[in-house]
Amino acid sequence: MRFKRFGASLLVAGVALLSAATPAMAHAELKSSDPARGASLATPPTQVKLTFSGPVTLAADPIQITGPENAKWTVGRAEVAGAVVTAPVQAVGPVGEYTLRYKVVFEDSHESSGTVKFNLSAPVAPPSSSSAAAPAGSAAPATSATPAPQAGETTPEGLLPVWVWIVLAVAVVAAGLVVALRLTRRKGDRS
């Protein structure tokens, strides 16, 4: 009788663990980007596009692009259409690795940020003063300083994958069953 109660308690605990892990698994994540992660571009894009696995809204200063020699691209007003974020950009800077930093807010109001690194294989000169207009479609270009990533900042790369939660839940349930079987065997040996 005690084993049945213990087994039922263990089952309830396992279900509670899995249901508690479900919100952590529900976060949307970056599915693709343009420019793509690790891409090598001969010409810079005029627009960036981030596609997430679920709907998002924009956080403050949602997209920044920086590169070698303190190069900072001008990023126009970002727009969201469901799970897709786009923003016009005006590139400037030398050959090298560039980092696109993004911040979005998921449906569950969880703010997340991440990075996409890509390379430029040809330098991009700053526009002449006669063509220094903002990128097409931008209301007001954002030219703020790029903050360093904060300690503890959550990035999609830093989130635990779903399979880790499943393995953890299975391990907890298996450990509980082993303990229950040992207790039952000890009780049987005493009788």
C-alpha positions as CSV (number, residue, x, y, z in Angstrom):
1,M,0.0,0.0,0.0
2,R,2.8,2.4,0.9
3,F,4.5,1.6,-2.4
4,K,1.3,2.6,-4.3
5,R,1.1,5.9,-2.4
6,F,4.8,6.6,-3.0
7,G,4.5,5.7,-6.7
8,A,1.5,8.1,-7.0
9,S,3.4,10.8,-5.2
10,L,6.4,10.3,-7.5
11,L,4.2,10.5,-10.5
12,V,2.6,13.7,-9.3
13,A,6.1,15.1,-8.6
14,G,7.2,14.1,-12.1
15,V,4.2,15.7,-13.8
16,A,4.7,18.9,-11.7
17,L,8.4,19.0,-12.8
18,L,7.5,18.7,-16.4
19,S,4.7,21.3,-16.2
20,A,7.1,23.7,-14.4
21,A,9.6,23.2,-17.2
22,T,7.1,23.9,-19.9
23,P,7.2,27.7,-19.6
24,A,11.0,27.6,-19.9
25,M,10.6,25.5,-23.1
26,A,8.0,27.8,-24.6
27,H,10.3,30.7,-25.4
28,A,10.6,31.6,-29.0
29,E,14.0,31.7,-30.5
30,L,15.8,33.1,-33.5
31,K,15.2,30.7,-36.4
32,S,17.1,32.6,-39.2
33,S,18.6,35.9,-40.0
34,D,19.6,37.8,-43.1
35,P,22.5,38.3,-43.1
36,A,22.9,34.7,-41.9
37,R,25.1,33.7,-39.0
38,G,28.7,33.2,-40.2
39,A,27.9,34.6,-43.7
40,S,30.7,36.2,-45.7
41,L,29.3,39.2,-47.7
42,A,31.0,40.9,-50.6
43,T,28.5,43.7,-50.4
44,P,26.7,44.9,-47.3
45,P,22.9,44.4,-46.9
46,T,20.6,47.4,-47.1
47,Q,18.1,45.7,-44.7
48,V,18.4,43.1,-41.9
49,K,15.8,40.5,-41.3
50,L,15.4,38.3,-38.2
51,T,12.9,35.5,-38.1
52,F,11.8,34.0,-34.8
53,S,10.0,30.8,-33.9
54,G,7.1,32.8,-32.5
55,P,5.6,36.3,-32.4
56,V,7.7,39.1,-30.9
57,T,7.5,42.8,-30.1
58,L,10.4,45.2,-30.1
59,A,12.4,46.2,-27.0
60,A,14.1,49.6,-26.8
61,D,16.9,50.0,-29.3
62,P,16.2,46.6,-30.9
63,I,19.0,46.3,-33.4
64,Q,22.6,47.4,-33.4
65,I,25.4,46.5,-35.8
66,T,29.1,47.0,-34.9
67,G,32.3,46.0,-36.5
68,P,36.1,46.3,-36.5
69,E,37.7,49.7,-35.7
70,N,34.5,50.8,-33.8
71,A,32.4,50.8,-37.0
72,K,28.7,51.3,-36.3
73,W,26.1,50.9,-38.9
74,T,23.1,53.3,-39.0
75,V,20.0,51.2,-38.3
76,G,16.6,52.7,-39.3
77,R,13.3,52.1,-37.7
78,A,12.7,48.4,-37.1
79,E,9.3,46.9,-37.9
80,V,7.6,43.7,-36.7
81,A,5.3,41.5,-38.7
82,G,4.4,38.6,-36.3
83,A,7.6,36.6,-35.9
84,V,9.7,38.7,-38.4
85,V,11.7,41.8,-37.6
86,T,13.1,44.0,-40.4
87,A,15.1,47.2,-40.3
88,P,16.8,49.2,-43.0
89,V,20.6,49.6,-42.5
90,Q,23.4,51.8,-43.9
91,A,26.7,50.1,-43.7
92,V,30.1,51.6,-43.1
93,G,33.4,50.1,-42.1
94,P,36.4,48.0,-43.0
95,V,36.7,44.3,-43.9
96,G,36.2,42.0,-40.9
97,E,33.7,40.5,-38.5
98,Y,30.5,42.4,-37.7
99,T,28.1,41.7,-34.9
100,L,24.3,42.3,-35.1
101,R,22.8,42.6,-31.6
102,Y,19.1,42.3,-31.2
103,K,16.6,42.7,-28.4
104,V,13.0,41.4,-28.6
105,V,10.1,40.7,-26.3
106,F,8.4,37.4,-26.6
107,E,4.6,36.8,-26.1
108,D,5.1,35.8,-22.5
109,S,6.7,39.3,-21.9
110,H,10.2,37.7,-21.5
111,E,12.8,40.1,-23.0
112,S,15.7,38.4,-24.7
113,S,18.7,39.4,-26.7
114,G,21.2,37.7,-28.9
115,T,23.9,38.2,-31.5
116,V,24.5,37.2,-35.1
117,K,28.1,37.4,-36.4
118,F,28.9,37.8,-40.1
119,N,31.8,39.0,-42.2
120,L,32.3,41.7,-44.8
121,S,34.9,40.8,-47.4
122,A,35.1,44.3,-48.9
123,P,35.3,47.7,-47.1
124,V,32.4,50.1,-47.1
125,A,33.2,53.8,-47.3
126,P,31.0,56.3,-45.4
127,P,28.5,58.0,-47.6
128,S,29.4,61.4,-49.0
129,S,27.7,64.4,-47.4
130,S,25.3,64.7,-50.4
131,S,24.1,61.1,-49.9
132,A,24.2,61.0,-46.1
133,A,20.4,60.7,-45.9
134,A,18.8,58.1,-43.7
135,P,18.1,54.7,-45.1
136,A,14.9,54.3,-47.1
137,G,11.9,53.8,-44.9
138,S,13.5,55.0,-41.7
139,A,11.8,57.6,-39.6
140,A,14.8,58.4,-37.4
141,P,18.1,56.6,-37.6
142,A,19.3,55.2,-34.3
143,T,22.9,56.2,-33.7
144,S,23.4,55.5,-30.0
145,A,26.5,54.0,-28.5
146,T,26.5,50.2,-28.4
147,P,26.3,48.9,-24.8
148,A,28.4,46.0,-23.8
149,P,26.4,42.8,-23.1
150,Q,25.3,42.7,-19.5
151,A,26.3,39.9,-17.2
152,G,23.5,37.4,-16.9
153,E,21.8,38.7,-20.1
154,T,19.7,35.9,-21.6
155,T,20.4,35.0,-25.2
156,P,18.8,32.3,-27.2
157,E,22.1,30.6,-27.4
158,G,22.2,30.6,-23.5
159,L,18.7,29.0,-23.1
160,L,18.6,25.3,-22.3
161,P,17.3,23.2,-25.1
162,V,14.1,21.3,-24.7
163,W,15.8,17.9,-24.6
164,V,17.8,19.0,-21.5
165,W,14.6,19.5,-19.6
166,I,13.2,16.2,-20.8
167,V,16.3,14.3,-19.8
168,L,16.3,16.0,-16.4
169,A,12.7,15.1,-15.8
170,V,13.3,11.5,-16.8
171,A,16.4,11.3,-14.5
172,V,14.4,12.6,-11.5
173,V,11.5,10.1,-12.1
174,A,14.0,7.2,-12.6
175,A,15.9,8.1,-9.4
176,G,12.6,8.2,-7.5
177,L,11.7,4.8,-8.9
178,V,15.1,3.3,-7.8
179,V,14.6,4.7,-4.3
180,A,11.1,3.4,-4.1
181,L,12.2,-0.1,-5.3
182,R,15.0,-0.2,-2.8
183,L,12.7,0.8,0.1
184,T,10.2,-1.9,-1.0
185,R,13.0,-4.6,-1.1
186,R,14.3,-3.6,2.3
187,K,10.8,-3.9,3.7
188,G,10.4,-7.3,2.1
189,D,13.7,-8.5,3.5
190,R,12.6,-7.5,7.1
191,S,9.4,-9.5,6.9
